[in-house]
């Protein structure tokens, strides 16, 4: 079998990042209080090394939200591959929630998000 030109590469795939975020728990006071509403949810960047090596994975990150709507005490709860942890933490750190009124107590319930990093091949229509 004879190879011609640069046909040694497999079919070219467009690798798209799919970092779907799922809110595992919406923080809500048990006494019917205020729900922490996301204002700006940032999707994590797919790490170049993971894209190159075609690695997929999931990361669950838990955090608290302060009165001004900024996440803090950000910690990885579960991860299938450490390469995805820093981008997930950066995305949480850059996200914002609706601030609470001064008379509203800050809930002591953690919020968790799961980011799913997936590679998708492009298909011709």
N, C-alpha and C positions, 0 to 999 in steps of 0.2 A: 504494500500500500504506500503510495507516494504522497508526501505532504507538500503543499504549495504555499508560498508566501508566509504569512503570519497566522496560519490557521491552527496553531498549536494551542491557542487559548480556547477554553470552553465558551459556550454561548455567553454573550455579554448580558449580565443581569443588572438591572437597576435595583440597587439595594436601598430600600426606603426604611427609615427608622419609624418604628411604631412603638412609642413609649406611652402606652395608654395608662392613664391614672385612674384609679378607682378610690373613691373615698370610702374607707373601711368603716368609718364611724363619723357621723356629723356630731360635733360637740353641742350638746344641748343640756341645759339645766333641768334636773329632774322635777323641779317645782314649776315647770311651765315657763321657764325663763327664756332668755334670748338665744337664738341659734347662731353659731358662728358661720357667717356666710362668706364664701370665697369671693374676693373682688378681682384678683389677678392670679390665675393659676399658671405657673410656668412649667412647660414640658422639658424634661431633661434632654441634653444633647447625647446622641448615640456616640459612644467612644470610638474613635477611629480604629484603634487596635482590635476592638470587638467586631467592628464591621469588616475589617480586613480578614480576620480569622473566622468570620461567620459564626460568632458566638451570640446566643440569645439567652435571656434570663429574666428573673424577677427580683425586685427589691421592695421590701416593706419598710417604710420609714415612719416612726412615731414622733410626735412633737407636741408642745403646748403652744398656745397662742396668747400673746399678751394683750392688754387693754387696747393698744393702738393697732392691733391686727397683725403684728409681726410674729412669725414662728420663732420659738426658742426651745432649748433642750432637745435638739434634733438628734435622734439616734436611730441607727439601723436595727430593726427588730429581726429581720430575716433577709437573707440574700442567697441567690443561687450561684453568683459569681461576683467576686469583689470588684471587678472592673467597672461594674455599674453603680457602686455605692456612692462615690464622690459626685458623679453627675446628678444622682437622685437627691443627695443632700443639698447641692447647689440650687436645684430647682425648688426645693422646699424653702430654702433660705430666701430666694427671690420672690416667692409667692406672698400675697397679702390677703388678709381677711378684713371684713368690715369692723371698724373700731366699735367698742362698747361705750354706751353712755356712762357718764361719771357715776350715776346712781345705780348702775348695774354691777353686780358681783362678777368677778372673773371666774369662770368655771374651772374646776380642778380636774377636768376629764381630758385625757390625752386624745389627740386626733391621729389617725394612722392613714397613710396612703400607700397603695401598692402600684409600683410602676412596672409595666411589662415591656421589655425591650425585645422587639421582634424584627426580623429581616423579612422583607416581602419582595418577591421577584416581580418584575414588570411583565405584563402580558400584552401582546399586540391585539388590538380589537379589530 
